[in-house]
Amino acid sequence: MDKRNEKKNPEVRFKGFTEDWEYTPLGMLADLQNGYAFKSKFFQDLKSNLILLTPGNINIGGGFQYGKGHFYDALGEVPDRFIFKPEDIFLTMTDLTPTAQTLGFPALIPNDKNTYLHNQRLGKLINYDVDKNFLFQLLCTPKFQKQIVLTSSGTTVKHTSPNKILTTNINFPKDKTEQKQIGSFFQNLDNLITLHQKKYDKLIILKKAMLVKMFPKNGAVVPEIRFKGFTEDWEEKRLGEIGQTYTGLSGKTKVDFGHGKGRFVTYMNVFNNPISNLKITDVIEIDNSQNEVNYGDVFFTTSSETPEEVGMSSVWLSNEKNIYLNSFCFGYRLSEKIDSYFLSNLLRSTNFRTKISFLAQGISRYNISKNRVMEILIEIPSYNEQIKIGEYFKNLNSQIALHQTQLKKLKNIKKACFSKMFVAQD
């Protein structure tokens, strides 16, 4: 027995199974079929049910990804053997990223109304003598994919081959019942992940739509969608009329950071969160000459690599002392009473983002002037309507966060089970 394979069995097994797992090249259990070099002249923009799959149709970690591939003209030559059947297992043999994030990962052909074509950069598993779900999950394990990447060739584009894949060593239980139980366990886990992913995606789409429909468009004085009982026009004001700006940290060098009893709000906290995450701060010495942030303050990023991402906003909801703002953002303090949750979504609404992106200046990196931002016109409803809108988005964000948390939890469970329910390969 190869000394490198002293560990024959997984750490966790279903009750009743004690037989040692077998150690063998994948090619002893399955064959891998190459795809076909479909002609690009038959690619088309017009949507059709004939779709040529590409490596982009496989998610990192495995699984089918819609929205990729090429629509194919039915007049193009399509040999029958290169038409996928529902539930076929295919995997990537080419990855366009230097880190080969999807190389070797598998996906299953969906059982839908589309016809999927097998292109030459994908391999199809055929003639396999193991449970399909077990085999699919084994190919999804990070340990298997790591072996594929280690034996790949290329620098900017990574390649593997049927021979390299089939000579990769695996451990598997000979007992088909154990295979089926493992496969079913992970299939059920994947179904839960997919369920929460779909709910999360739907909520994200809903939020994006509401950020358009619940705030007035340019030239309008009311939004498309309103809560019952509100009919008054929204009032138009410039940001500079209802608040003042202040600067972030200034006069600091590297030695000033990483120690002290003060803290500052990071750039990425502002960029990523409409409501600042109170836990995402870095330490710094207390400095009374700097501007402290207050409850309800708004932060704006001043630069980004694209004009669409410049001027991202975040509202701070804490009364803690000795908190400052990073030097790559500026602060904005209201002089009028405006609901914070309403404001956080107004400043991330499609209409406002379009206005602020228009102010971006630069070539390789884009910047905005806080004085120009203060000239932007915004529309504000009555305070009671602000509260209603703010509560709606607060609840929506809570639902999004709930499914995001569940997704993360389930993916961590799957990751842990992969390491304990499969044997580590060489």
N, C-alpha and C positions, 0 to 999 in steps of 0.2 A: 504493500500500500504506500502511495506517495506520502512522505512525511508532512508535506504541506497540507494534507487533507486529514489530519488527525481528528478533526471535529466532524463526525458523520451525520449528526442529527441536530435539528433546531432546538433552541432553548425551551420553546413552548410548543406543545403538541396537544391535539384533541385526545380526550380520554379513550383508552383502548388500543392505541397504536404504539408499538414498541420496536417494530422491525427497523433495522438500520436503513437510512436513505442511501441510494445508489449515487455514485460519482462517475459522470460520463460526459463526453462532448455533446453539445446540443444536437449535432448531426446524427447521433445514434438514435434520436427520438423524432427527428423531423427533417424535412428538406426545405430549401429556400428557393423560390422562383424569382428570377429577375423580371423587371418590367420592360416596357417597350419604348422606343425612341419616337414618341409622337411628334408630328411636324407642327412647328409653331405657326405656320401659315393658316392652320385651321383653328387657332385660338380666336375667340370672339368676345366682344363686350356684351353682346345681347345675351340675357339670361336664358339658360336652357337646363334641361334635366340631365344633360350629358356633361359630366364634370371630370376633368383630368386632375387627379390628386397630386400633391407635391409634399415635400417634407414639412411645409408650413401647416399641413392638415393634422399634424401630431403635436399635442401639447407637451410642454416640459413635464416630465414625470409619467407620460403616457396618456392615451385617451384621444378621441377624435375632436378636431377643432373645425367648426363650420366657418364659412366665409373666406376660405382660402382656395387655392387651386385655380384652374382655368376652365371657363366654359368652352366646350369643344363643338365645332361644326360637325353635324352628323354626316356630312359628305366626306369627311376625312376617313381614311382607312382605319378600322378598329378590329383587329383580329380578336376572335372570341376568347382566346386564352388570356387576353389582357383586360378582360372585363371582370371586375370584382363581383363577388356574390355577397349578399348580406351576411354579416358575422365573420367574414374573412379576417384573419389577423395579418396586418402588414406593419412594417417598421422602416425607419429612416436609415438610409445608407449614405446620405450626404447631408452635411450641416454647414450652413453658410456663416456660422459664428466661430471665432477662434477657440472658444471654450466648449464647443460642441454640446450645447445644452439639450438638444433633442436627439442626437445621434444614437441609434440603437433602440430608442423607445418605441413601443408598439401602440397600435390603435385598432379598433374593430370597425368594420364597414357598417354604417347605419342601415337599418331596415326601413327605408323610406321610399319615396317615389323616384328618387334620382338613380341614374346609372353612373357608377364610378369607374374610372379608367386607371389602369396600373402603369404608372410611368417608371422609367428606368432608374430613377433615384430612390425607388422604394423596393423592398423585398417582401414577398408574400410567403408565409409559412404554409406548407402543404404536407400531406402524408404524415401528420404527427400522431404519435401513439401515446398521448397523455391527455388528461382532461383539459379542454380548451380554456376554461376559466383559470385553472391552475397555471397553465403555460403562459397565458396572458399576464397574470400577476407576477410570475417569476421574471418575465422580461421587463416588467415595470420596476423591479427592485433597483435601487441605486448601485448595489454591488455588481449586478450584471451589466448595467450601463457603463459603469466605470471600466470594466474589462474591455468593452467595445471601444471606448474612447482611447484607452491605453494602446490598443493595437491598430488604431486608425492612422492614416497618412494625411499629409497636407498641413499647411500653416493657417492661411486665412480661411480656407475651406477644408473641412475635415471629411475624409472618405473612409468607408469600410467596404467589405465585400461579402458575398455569401459564404465564401470559404472561411474568412476570419470569424464570421458570426457562428457558423456551424462547428468550428473547432474550439469555441469557447466552452470551458468546462462548467457544468452545473451539478447541483445536488437535487435529487427528487425522490419522493417515496414511490416504490413500485406498486403499492396498494392503491388501486383506483379510487377506493372509497375515501381514503385520506386525501388524495388529490382533490376529489370533489368537495369535501368539507372545507378545505383551505380555499379553493376557488370560490365557493359560495359565500364564505365569510367575507372575503375581500370584495366580492361583487355587491353584497348588501351594504358594506361600508361605502363603496363607490356610489351606490344609489342614494345614500343619505347625503353624501358630499354634493352630488349633482342636484338633489332637491334644494338644498340650502343655496347652492350657487345660482340656480334659476330664480329663486325668490330674491336673492341679493341683486341679481342683474335687473330684474323687473323693477325693483325699488330705485335703483340707480337711474334707469330710463325714466321712471315716473318723476323723480326729483329734477332731472334735466329738463323735462317738459314743463314742470311747474315753475322752474326758474325763468321760463319764457312767458308763461301764461298768467302768472300771478303778480307780475310787475308791468307797468305801462311800457309800451314800445315807444320809440322815438316819435314825438309829436302828439302822442296820446295823453289824456289826463286821467284815464282809468284803465285798469288791466282787463284782460279778456275774461279771467275767472275771478270772482269775488265771493266772499262769504255773504250769506243772506242777511239783509238788513242794512247793508252799507251801500249808499248811492252817491255820496258827495264826491266831487272831483278831488284828485290828489293835488297837493300843492307843490309847485316847482321851486326849488331853491338850489343855490350853489353851495358846494361843500364848505367853501370859505366863509359863507354867511352864518353857518351854524356850528363852527368849531375852528380850532387853531392847531397848527402843526408844531411838533418839536423833534429834535434830533435824537438819534440813538447814541450809543457810546462813542466818545471821541477822545483823542489824545492817548490811546492805549497801545501798548506793544505786546508781543507774545508773552513776555515775562509777567504781565499783569493778570493773565488768565490761568485757570486751573486750581486756584486756591482762594480762600477767603470765605466770609460769611454772607456775602451778597450773591445774587444770581442774576442772570440775564436771559431773556427770551431769545431762542436761536432763530436763525434765518429759516431753516427747514420747518420749524414749528409754525411760523407765520405762513410759509408757502403752502403747507399741506392742510392746515386746519382753519376753517371759517371761524370756529371758536377755539382759541388757543388751548393747547393741552398744558395744564398747569404743571405737569410732571416733566415736560421737555424744556428744561432750563440748564444752563451751565454755570459753574461757580466763578466768582470774581470777588475781589476785595470791595468792601463798602466804600463808596466815594460820594460824598455829599455834593460835589460839584456837578454830578451827572443828573440827568432827568430820570426821576422814578416814574414807573408806570402806575396808573390808577385803574380802578374798576370801571369798565365801560370804554376804555381807550381802544382805538383802532390802530393797527399796525399795517403798513404797506411796504412790500419789498420794492427796492428801487432799481433793480437790474435783473436780467435773465438772458438766457441764450436765444430765446425767441420772443417776438413782440407779443404773442398770444399769452405768454406766461409772466409778463412784467406787471408790476403793480398788484400782486396777489395780496388779499387783505385777511386780517384775522382780528377778532375782538377778544379782549382780555377781561376775564370775569373773576378777579380775585382782588382782595384788599390787603394782601401781604405787603410788608414793607421791604425796602432795599432790593427791589426787583427793577432791572433796567432793560433796555432794548438793544439788541445787537446793532452794530454800526452800519449794516447793509440794509437797514430799514429806517423809515421815519414813523413817528407817532402822530396820532390825530386825536384831539380831545374835544368832545362835544360841549357846546355852550347851551344847547337846547335838550329837552327831555325826549329821547328816542329809544324805543325798546331795542335792547341789544341783540336779541335773537332775530328780530325783523331786520335790523341793520346788517347783521352778518350775512344774511341771505340776499339782501338788496345789493350789497357790494360784490356778491358772487353771481348775480343774475346775468343772463346773456346780454341784456342791453347795456348794463354798466361795464361789463368786461369788454364789450366792443368799443365803448368810448375810451376806456383807459388804454387798450391796446393801440388805439389810433395815435396816442401820445408818445409811443415808444420811438426812440431815436438810437441809431447805431448801425453797425455792420456785423461784426462777429459777436458782439454782445450789445444788448439793448438796455437803455436807461430811460427813466422818466424824471421829470422835474416835479417836486412837490407843489410848487407854485401853480404849475399847469393842472395838476390833479385837483387843486382847490377851486379851479374854474369850472369843473364838471357840474352839470346840472343834474339833480336827482329829483324824483317825485316822491312825496311823503303823504301818506293818508293820515287820518285821525289816529290818536294814540290807541284807542280801543281796537281799531282795525289792525294797527301794527301788532298788537298783542296776539290777535287771532292768527295773523300770518306767521308770526314768530313761533307760536305754539304748534302750528301745523308742521313747520319745518323741523322743529325740535323733536316732535314725535316721529316724524319720518326718518330723521337722522338716527334716532334711538333704535328703530326697527332695522335700519341698515347696519348699525353697529352690532346689533344682536346676531344677525345672520353672519356678519363678518367674524365675530367671535366664535360662533359655532363652526364655521368653516375652518378656522385656524385650529380649533380643538380637534375636529375630526381628522384633519390632515396630519396633526401631530400624533394622533392615535394610530393612523395608518403607517406613518413613518416608524413608530416604535414597534408595531406588529411586523413590519417588513424585516426589521433587524432580529426579531425573536422567533418568527415563524418560518424563516428560511435559513439555510445554512450559508455561512460566509464562503463565497467562492475565492479562488486564488486571485 
